[in-house]
Every structure is written in C-alpha cells, then in structure tokens.
Amino acid sequence: MERLRRRRRVWVVAAAVAALVVGAKFLVVDDPSNPCEAASTAPPAETALLPAGLSFDQIGTVTRVRRSSGHVIVQAVTTKPIDEVTVLIQDAVTAAGYRPAGMDNEGFEAEVFFTTGSYAAGQARVRQSPCEGRWDIDLVLLDRDARPARTTLPTTVP
C-alpha cells in the first residue's frame, strides 16, 4: 500500500513539473527585436502627420509620429553628433514655421525649444541611446492645425 502511495506521489509530482515546464515555455516571450538594429521608418500614414515643411531627411530616421491633445509627437534616431543634430533640428523645425527659442546642450543630452507667436510651441530632446553612436530624438510641437474645442459661453450673468 505504501509503495502505491509513493508511486502515485511520484506521478503527481512528475505531472506537476511537466505542466510547469510546458506552461513556462508558453509564457516566456522572446524579445525578437534588438534595439541596436537599424531603426524602422514610421509608416507613411504616420509621417503624413508631420507639420508641413518639417523634414528629418538631414537629421535621421523618423520611427513614430502621432497627434495627441493638440500636439504632434515625433520620435526619431540619428547617428550624427549631438552638436550637429541640435542645429539640424532647429533648422528643420524653423522651416516648418516655428521659431527657435533656445537650446541647452550638456553633451549627453540636449534640448531645443520653439515658439509660435507669443506661445511656447514645443521642444526637441536628444538623448544618448543605449546603442553606441546613436541618439534618440523626442520632438513635441504644438499642432497648429488642431482646432480648439468649442466652448459655449454663458450669455447671462448668474
């Protein structure tokens, strides 16, 4: 009788271990992308969201563009030196009708600021990538094509 219980326990433990191994195999997600591979260009539907006149052709590869809450958000990568890329970003955004408002370059990270009229209109941040020789660019601009939400104003004073 004791022998039968021992066999049963061995089978139960073996089945549990097998279930854990199979379950773990299905739950483990391999990371198929190497972050240091060549950057993927954003699809045309996204690049169409870029403000008129804004081109990253001289800067690097645009990897994502989206619009959110009255802003255009651009993500890109470049292999150009940080001193050069900050000037190129300033030139590209200026060509799109924004005005430069300042720059801060610390060598490992830089920001470029923009205005439109009397309003702050955005900034580009350039940071070292985990990939040697590559810089990540995050650009956020006020979407001049966005229409403000309609607000009904009261016509009487309470």
C-alpha positions as CSV (number, residue, x, y, z in Angstrom):
1,M,0.0,0.0,0.0
2,E,2.8,2.4,0.9
3,R,4.5,1.6,-2.4
4,L,1.3,2.5,-4.3
5,R,1.1,5.9,-2.5
6,R,4.8,6.6,-3.2
7,R,4.3,5.8,-6.9
8,R,1.2,8.0,-7.0
9,R,3.1,10.9,-5.4
10,V,6.0,10.5,-7.9
11,W,3.5,10.6,-10.8
12,V,1.7,13.6,-9.4
13,V,5.0,15.4,-8.9
14,A,6.2,14.5,-12.4
15,A,2.9,15.6,-13.9
16,A,3.1,18.9,-12.0
17,V,6.7,19.5,-13.1
18,A,5.9,18.7,-16.7
19,A,2.9,21.1,-16.5
20,L,5.2,23.9,-15.1
21,V,7.8,23.3,-17.8
22,V,5.2,23.4,-20.6
23,G,3.5,26.4,-19.1
24,A,6.7,28.3,-18.7
25,K,7.6,27.6,-22.3
26,F,4.4,29.1,-23.5
27,L,4.6,32.1,-21.1
28,V,8.2,33.1,-21.9
29,V,8.1,35.7,-24.7
30,D,11.3,36.0,-26.6
31,D,12.4,39.6,-27.4
32,P,12.6,39.4,-31.2
33,S,13.9,42.9,-31.7
34,N,17.4,44.0,-31.0
35,P,17.2,47.7,-30.0
36,C,20.5,48.3,-31.8
37,E,19.3,47.0,-35.2
38,A,18.7,49.6,-37.9
39,A,15.7,51.8,-37.0
40,S,12.4,51.1,-38.7
41,T,10.9,54.0,-40.6
42,A,7.5,55.2,-39.5
43,P,4.7,54.2,-41.9
44,P,3.5,56.8,-44.5
45,A,0.3,57.2,-42.6
46,E,2.2,58.4,-39.6
47,T,4.7,60.6,-41.5
48,A,1.8,62.3,-43.1
49,L,1.0,63.7,-39.6
50,L,4.2,65.8,-39.6
51,P,3.6,69.6,-39.9
52,A,4.0,71.0,-43.4
53,G,7.6,71.8,-44.1
54,L,9.1,69.6,-41.4
55,S,11.6,67.1,-42.8
56,F,14.0,64.8,-41.0
57,D,15.9,63.9,-44.2
58,Q,19.1,65.6,-43.0
59,I,18.6,64.5,-39.4
60,G,17.9,60.8,-39.2
61,T,15.1,58.2,-39.3
62,V,11.6,59.1,-38.0
63,T,10.4,56.0,-36.2
64,R,7.0,57.2,-35.0
65,V,4.6,60.2,-35.4
66,R,1.4,60.7,-33.6
67,R,-1.0,63.5,-32.7
68,S,-2.4,63.9,-29.2
69,S,-4.1,66.6,-27.2
70,G,-3.2,69.4,-29.7
71,H,0.4,68.3,-30.1
72,V,2.4,66.5,-32.8
73,I,4.9,63.9,-31.2
74,V,7.8,62.7,-33.3
75,Q,10.3,60.0,-32.3
76,A,13.4,59.6,-34.3
77,V,17.0,58.3,-34.2
78,T,20.2,59.6,-35.6
79,T,23.9,58.8,-35.7
80,K,25.0,62.4,-36.2
81,P,27.0,64.1,-33.4
82,I,24.8,65.8,-30.8
83,D,26.2,69.3,-31.6
84,E,25.3,68.9,-35.3
85,V,21.9,67.3,-34.8
86,T,20.6,70.0,-32.4
87,V,21.3,72.6,-35.1
88,L,19.7,70.4,-37.8
89,I,16.6,70.0,-35.7
90,Q,16.4,73.8,-35.1
91,D,16.7,74.4,-38.9
92,A,14.1,71.7,-39.7
93,V,11.5,73.0,-37.2
94,T,12.2,76.6,-38.3
95,A,11.5,75.5,-41.9
96,A,8.1,74.3,-40.7
97,G,7.2,77.8,-39.4
98,Y,8.1,77.6,-35.8
99,R,10.7,80.0,-34.2
100,P,13.8,78.9,-32.2
101,A,13.6,79.9,-28.6
102,G,16.8,78.5,-27.1
103,M,19.0,75.5,-26.8
104,D,20.7,73.6,-23.9
105,N,23.4,71.1,-24.8
106,E,25.1,69.1,-22.0
107,G,27.0,66.8,-24.3
108,F,25.0,63.6,-23.3
109,E,21.6,65.3,-23.6
110,A,20.3,68.4,-25.4
111,E,17.0,70.3,-25.6
112,V,15.9,72.7,-28.4
113,F,12.9,75.0,-27.6
114,F,10.5,76.6,-30.1
115,T,7.8,79.2,-30.1
116,T,5.0,80.2,-32.4
117,G,3.8,83.8,-31.9
118,S,3.9,84.6,-28.2
119,Y,3.3,80.9,-27.2
120,A,5.7,78.2,-26.3
121,A,5.3,75.7,-29.1
122,G,7.5,72.8,-28.2
123,Q,10.8,71.2,-27.6
124,A,13.1,68.5,-29.0
125,R,15.1,66.4,-26.6
126,V,18.1,64.5,-27.9
127,R,19.5,61.7,-25.6
128,Q,22.1,59.1,-25.9
129,S,20.7,55.8,-27.0
130,P,21.7,52.5,-25.3
131,C,23.2,51.8,-28.8
132,E,26.7,53.2,-29.2
133,G,26.9,56.1,-31.6
134,R,23.1,56.6,-31.8
135,W,20.9,59.4,-30.4
136,D,17.2,59.2,-29.6
137,I,15.1,62.2,-30.5
138,D,11.8,63.1,-29.0
139,L,10.1,66.2,-30.6
140,V,6.8,67.6,-29.3
141,L,5.3,70.5,-31.1
142,L,2.1,72.5,-30.7
143,D,-0.2,71.2,-33.5
144,R,-1.1,74.4,-35.3
145,D,-3.7,72.5,-37.4
146,A,-5.6,71.4,-34.3
147,R,-8.8,73.1,-33.7
148,P,-9.6,74.2,-30.1
149,A,-12.6,72.5,-28.6
150,R,-15.8,74.5,-28.9
151,T,-16.9,76.1,-25.6
152,T,-20.3,77.5,-25.1
153,L,-20.0,80.7,-23.1
154,P,-22.9,81.8,-20.9
155,T,-24.8,84.8,-22.2
156,T,-26.2,85.9,-18.8
157,V,-24.5,86.7,-15.5
158,P,-25.8,84.5,-12.7
